[in-house]
Amino acid sequence: MIMMLMFFRLVQLVTHRLPALS
C-alpha cells in the first residue's frame, strides 16, 4: 500500500510538471 501511495505522489508531481514544461 505504501508503494502505491509513493507512485501516486510521483504521478501527481509529473502531472504538475508536465504543464509547466510545455
Contacts in CASP RR format, 6 or more apart in sequence:
PFRMAT RR
TARGET T0000
AUTHOR 0000-0000-0000
METHOD contacts of the structure
MODEL  1
MIMMLMFFRLVQLVTHRLPALS
END
